[in-house]
Amino acid sequence: MTAVDQHSLKPEWGFEEYYTESLSFLHRIIWTVYHSVMASSKGDDSEFFSRVHGILMYKDFVKYWDDVETFQARSDDTVIITFPNLVSLPMSNLFLSPNNDRLSLNGTTWLSEIVDMIFKDGDVEKCKRDAIFNRIPFLECRKEEMMNGVKQLKEMASPRIVKTHLPAQLLPASFWEKNCKMIYLCRNAKDVAVSFYYFFQMVAGHPNPGTFPEFVEKFMDGDVPYGSWYEHVKSWWELRKNPHLLFLFYEDMKEDIRREVIKVIQFLGRESSKELVDKIVQHTSFQEMKNNPSTNYTLLPDEIMNQKISPFMRKGIIGDWKNHFPEALNKKFDMHYEQQMKGSTLKLRTEI
């Protein structure tokens, strides 16, 4: 099959027609998932998850895991890696409503759009060529034949941008063999736990998370998709001196996005100019992404993201955990964090 050059793609349709057709297909996928889980939304977690190499994962992903492990990277691939947070799991990037001023700025989507802008030399229109989940496929995402990140990537022309949530030990070997450039975005554990909790509540395909303290217990135990946050971040932090890996902090991006954009540009071997940085910072601002149909997923039905259950999605606020952790739970979490991160030099800020 001839690879499709997504980077120069100029659809015969106008963007709205192209985007609407993509969303129509996506709606069919989502409704399939939605109806398959609604009858048992409070059931045993084993209905939704399985394990791969000891790490909790979505059952559909595990079913086709051989396709992930044998994936063939290309030397000019760029991989964007995060622990699932800020509503960034299967179909996660879909849930951004332009009518909600407390909308979350998804860290994975934010970084993905920045990298795509760099690849396109700051050309905003080229970055609107398709919805972000098509421009930057989610490697391990699979739902039978309806959602297939591996297939999407195989059919894309180079250079590709790949999204994944995998810990270092589960990343396909070919990415290491080809010395692909990788960017890991890390966020503090408490804010990740809060975001993950709301994600479980609002998105079809997940069991009932219970109360926030109950969910935090699961989070601390690594009994959530992709396993332990601690082990995930440490697996990538230990590789930070690898010249092919750039380790970023979400808190740093919120504090000084220009500085972090320049880091990414330089890491990718591109020339950094004030004009390019200005364009990227403007295009990937909260307001711009909120109003951009290629990143805001405005056409999805309310049934898929139930804002009656979770009426607010944050703007990626640093320190929002303070509004959710009772004093006793916070102390318990801090003690557990200290135990789990003992010996690691990784330090994260919980407020800025």
C-alpha positions in Angstrom: 0.0 0.0 0.0 1.3 3.4 -0.9 2.0 5.6 2.1 -0.1 8.7 2.4 1.8 11.9 2.8 -0.1 13.4 5.8 2.4 16.3 5.9 1.5 17.8 2.5 -2.0 16.5 2.5 -4.5 19.0 0.9 -7.9 17.2 0.9 -10.1 17.7 -2.1 -12.9 18.6 0.3 -12.8 21.7 2.4 -11.6 21.2 5.9 -15.1 21.1 7.4 -16.2 18.3 5.1 -13.0 16.3 5.7 -13.3 16.9 9.4 -17.0 16.0 9.5 -16.4 12.7 7.7 -13.6 11.8 10.1 -15.8 12.6 13.1 -18.7 10.6 11.5 -16.4 7.5 11.5 -15.2 8.3 15.0 -18.8 8.6 16.2 -19.4 5.0 15.0 -16.4 3.8 16.9 -17.3 5.6 20.1 -20.9 4.5 20.1 -19.7 0.9 19.7 -17.4 1.3 22.7 -20.1 3.2 24.6 -22.9 0.7 24.2 -20.5 -2.2 25.0 -19.8 -0.9 28.5 -22.8 1.0 29.7 -24.6 -2.1 30.9 -21.7 -2.9 33.2 -20.3 0.5 34.0 -19.9 -0.4 37.7 -18.6 -3.9 37.1 -15.4 -5.6 37.9 -12.3 -3.9 36.5 -11.4 -7.1 34.7 -14.2 -6.4 32.3 -12.1 -3.5 31.0 -8.5 -4.2 31.7 -5.9 -7.0 31.3 -2.2 -7.1 31.9 0.8 -7.0 29.5 4.1 -7.9 31.0 2.6 -7.3 34.4 1.2 -3.8 33.6 -2.5 -3.0 33.6 -3.7 -2.2 30.1 -6.9 -1.9 28.1 -8.1 -5.3 27.1 -8.4 -4.5 23.4 -4.8 -3.2 23.4 -3.5 -6.4 25.0 -5.4 -8.6 22.5 -3.3 -7.2 19.6 -0.1 -6.6 21.6 2.0 -8.5 19.1 1.3 -5.7 16.6 2.7 -3.2 19.0 5.8 -5.1 20.0 6.7 -5.8 16.4 6.0 -2.3 15.1 8.7 -1.1 12.8 10.0 2.4 13.5 11.7 4.7 11.0 14.8 6.6 11.8 13.1 9.9 11.3 10.1 9.1 13.7 9.5 11.5 16.6 7.8 9.9 19.6 5.8 11.9 22.1 5.4 10.0 25.4 3.3 10.8 28.5 1.8 8.9 31.4 -2.0 9.0 30.9 -3.1 12.4 32.4 -5.0 15.5 31.5 -7.6 13.4 29.7 -5.2 11.7 27.3 -6.1 8.1 27.0 -8.1 6.2 24.3 -10.4 8.8 22.6 -9.2 11.2 25.3 -8.2 14.0 23.1 -11.8 14.1 21.9 -13.3 15.7 24.9 -12.7 19.4 24.6 -15.7 21.7 24.6 -15.4 25.3 23.3 -18.4 26.2 25.5 -16.6 25.3 28.7 -14.3 28.1 30.0 -12.8 25.6 32.4 -11.7 23.4 29.6 -8.6 21.3 30.1 -5.5 22.0 28.0 -4.4 18.5 27.3 -0.7 18.2 27.9 -0.3 15.4 25.3 -2.3 17.4 22.8 -0.5 20.6 23.6 3.0 19.1 23.1 1.8 17.2 20.0 0.5 20.4 18.4 3.8 22.1 19.2 5.8 19.4 17.5 3.6 19.4 14.5 4.0 23.2 14.2 7.8 22.7 14.3 7.6 20.1 11.5 5.5 22.5 9.5 7.8 25.5 10.1 5.0 27.4 11.8 2.5 27.0 9.0 -0.8 27.1 10.9 -2.9 26.0 7.9 -0.9 22.9 7.4 -1.5 22.0 11.0 -5.2 22.2 10.4 -5.0 19.6 7.6 -6.7 17.0 9.7 -7.8 16.2 13.2 -4.9 15.7 15.6 -5.7 12.0 16.3 -5.1 11.4 12.5 -2.0 13.7 12.2 -0.4 12.1 15.3 -1.7 8.5 15.7 -1.8 6.8 19.1 0.5 3.8 18.6 -1.0 1.2 20.9 -4.6 2.2 20.6 -6.7 -0.6 19.2 -10.4 -1.4 19.1 -10.8 -4.5 16.8 -10.5 -3.1 13.2 -12.1 0.2 14.0 -9.3 1.9 15.8 -5.8 0.9 14.9 -2.8 3.1 15.7 -0.3 0.7 14.2 -2.2 0.6 10.9 -2.5 4.4 10.8 1.2 4.8 11.3 2.2 2.2 8.7 0.2 4.0 6.1 1.7 7.4 6.9 4.6 9.0 4.9 7.7 10.1 6.8 8.5 11.9 8.9 5.9 10.6 11.4 5.0 11.9 14.8 4.0 9.0 17.1 2.0 9.3 20.3 2.2 6.7 23.1 1.7 6.3 26.9 4.1 3.3 27.2 6.7 3.0 29.9 10.3 2.7 28.5 10.4 -1.1 28.8 7.3 -1.6 26.7 8.3 0.8 23.9 8.8 -1.3 20.7 12.5 -2.2 20.3 12.7 -0.7 16.8 12.4 2.8 18.2 15.6 2.2 20.2 17.3 0.4 17.3 16.6 3.3 14.9 17.7 6.0 17.4 14.4 7.8 17.1 13.9 11.1 18.8 11.7 10.9 21.8 10.1 13.6 24.0 8.8 12.7 27.4 6.4 15.1 29.2 6.1 14.6 32.9 3.6 16.1 35.3 3.4 15.9 39.1 1.6 12.9 40.5 -1.1 14.6 42.5 -2.4 16.6 39.6 -2.2 13.5 37.4 -4.3 11.6 39.9 -7.0 14.3 39.9 -7.1 14.4 36.1 -7.2 10.6 35.9 -10.1 10.5 38.3 -12.3 12.8 36.2 -11.3 10.9 33.1 -12.7 7.7 34.6 -15.9 9.5 35.5 -16.7 11.1 32.2 -15.5 8.8 29.5 -17.2 5.6 28.3 -15.1 2.5 28.6 -14.0 2.7 32.2 -15.3 1.2 35.4 -16.8 3.4 38.1 -13.8 5.0 39.9 -15.6 5.2 43.3 -14.8 8.1 45.6 -11.7 10.2 45.0 -9.9 8.6 48.0 -10.7 5.1 46.7 -9.4 6.0 43.3 -6.2 7.5 44.8 -5.6 4.2 46.5 -5.7 2.5 43.1 -3.5 5.1 41.7 -0.9 4.7 44.4 -1.0 0.9 43.9 -0.5 1.2 40.2 -3.9 -0.4 39.7 -4.8 1.9 36.8 -4.2 1.7 33.0 -0.4 1.8 32.3 0.4 0.8 35.8 2.4 2.7 38.4 3.0 6.4 37.8 6.1 6.1 39.8 7.6 3.3 37.8 6.5 5.0 34.5 8.2 8.3 35.2 11.3 6.7 36.7 11.7 4.4 33.6 12.1 7.5 31.4 13.9 9.7 33.9 16.7 7.1 34.1 17.2 7.5 30.3 17.3 11.3 30.4 21.0 11.4 29.4 20.3 9.5 26.2 20.9 12.1 23.5 17.8 10.9 21.7 15.5 11.7 24.6 14.2 15.1 25.7 12.6 15.1 29.2 10.2 17.9 29.8 8.0 19.0 32.7 4.4 20.1 32.3 5.0 22.6 35.1 7.9 24.2 33.2 5.6 24.5 30.1 3.0 26.3 32.1 5.6 28.6 33.7 7.5 29.6 30.5 6.2 28.1 27.3 8.6 30.1 25.1 11.6 28.6 26.8 10.2 25.1 26.5 9.3 25.5 22.8 12.8 26.6 22.1 14.1 23.5 23.8 11.9 21.3 21.6 12.9 23.1 18.4 16.6 22.7 19.2 16.2 19.1 20.2 14.6 18.3 16.9 17.5 19.9 15.1 15.5 22.9 13.7 16.5 26.5 13.6 14.9 28.6 16.3 13.8 32.0 15.2 11.7 34.6 17.1 9.1 34.4 14.3 8.7 30.6 14.5 8.5 30.7 18.3 5.9 33.5 18.3 3.8 31.5 15.8 3.9 28.3 17.8 3.2 30.0 21.2 0.2 31.8 19.6 -1.2 28.8 17.8 -0.9 26.5 20.8 -2.3 28.9 23.3 -5.3 27.8 25.3 -7.7 30.2 23.5 -6.4 29.2 20.0 -6.6 25.4 20.6 -10.0 25.9 22.2 -11.4 27.5 19.0 -9.5 25.2 16.6 -11.7 22.4 15.2 -8.6 20.3 14.5 -7.8 20.2 18.2 -11.0 20.9 20.1 -13.3 18.0 19.0 -16.5 20.1 19.1 -18.7 17.7 17.2 -18.9 14.9 19.6 -22.3 14.1 21.3 -22.8 14.9 25.0 -23.3 11.2 25.7 -19.7 10.5 25.2 -18.4 13.2 27.7 -21.0 13.5 30.4 -20.5 17.0 31.8 -23.3 16.4 34.3 -21.1 13.8 35.9 -17.9 16.0 35.7 -19.0 19.5 34.8 -15.5 21.1 34.9 -12.3 20.4 33.0 -9.4 22.4 34.1 -7.0 24.5 32.1 -4.2 22.2 33.2 -3.9 24.1 36.5 -0.8 23.4 38.6 -1.8 22.6 42.2 -5.4 21.8 41.6 -4.8 18.8 43.7 -5.3 21.1 46.8 -9.0 21.2 46.0 -9.3 17.5 46.0 -6.9 15.9 48.6 -8.3 15.9 52.2 -5.5 16.5 54.8 -5.3 12.8 55.8 -5.2 11.5 52.3 -2.6 14.1 51.4 -0.3 13.0 54.2 -0.8 9.4 53.2 0.0 10.2 49.6 3.1 12.1 50.6 4.4 9.2 52.7 3.8 6.8 49.9 5.4 9.1 47.3 8.5 9.4 49.4 8.8 5.6 49.7 8.2 5.0 46.0 10.6 7.8 44.8 13.3 7.0 47.3 16.7 7.0 45.6 15.5 8.8 42.5 16.8 12.3 41.6 13.6 13.2 39.9 12.0 16.2 41.5 8.7 17.6 40.5 6.9 20.8 41.6 3.3 20.5 42.8 2.8 24.3 42.5 4.4 27.2 40.7 
